[in-house]
Amino acid sequence: IEFWQGRYSRLHDRIRYINNENSPGEEAKQPNKQGVSLWNRIRLNP
């Protein structure tokens, strides 16, 4: 999943979220029982 943060300058506002736990088609879970997020957040280049 990739999102835009909605800033006026679009140079540095792209973020990609990658689910570490679930296979495609499975319902996303967040956070897990230990309180650790199952999603990696990656800031993308313009």
Secondary structure, DSSP 8 states (H G I E B T S, - for coil): -EEE---SS-TT-EEEEEESS--TTS----S-TTS--SEEEEE---
